[in-house]
């Protein structure tokens, strides 16, 4: 199935954000901290490029930097892929984002579309 054939719940835009991430083990204890950068983002989740692999279905806390706003969100790792170049891409689905968080993400998406980042 090609990328064009995939039906998305939310529209995605290419948006570069530096993202801090904390992951937790099965007991809820902090397991690791890392940094990544977004490849795309939507109101439902994001695709993030990271330096090291993460376990599938791992719960993560995210710190996303949007110009003047830094928002903290929770998510689950729902997709893992190693690219031909050796980069690691992880798909993260947001867990219960607030209305304010969604507003910041939506505004960033609109700004990106206006700048030709679709």
Secondary structure, 3 states (H helix, E strand, C coil): CCHHHCCCCCCCECCCCEEEEEEECCCCCEEEEEEEEEEEECCCEEEEEECCCCCCCCEEEEEEEECCEEEEEEEEEEEEEECCCCCEEEEEEEECCCHHHHHHHHHHHHHHHHCCCC
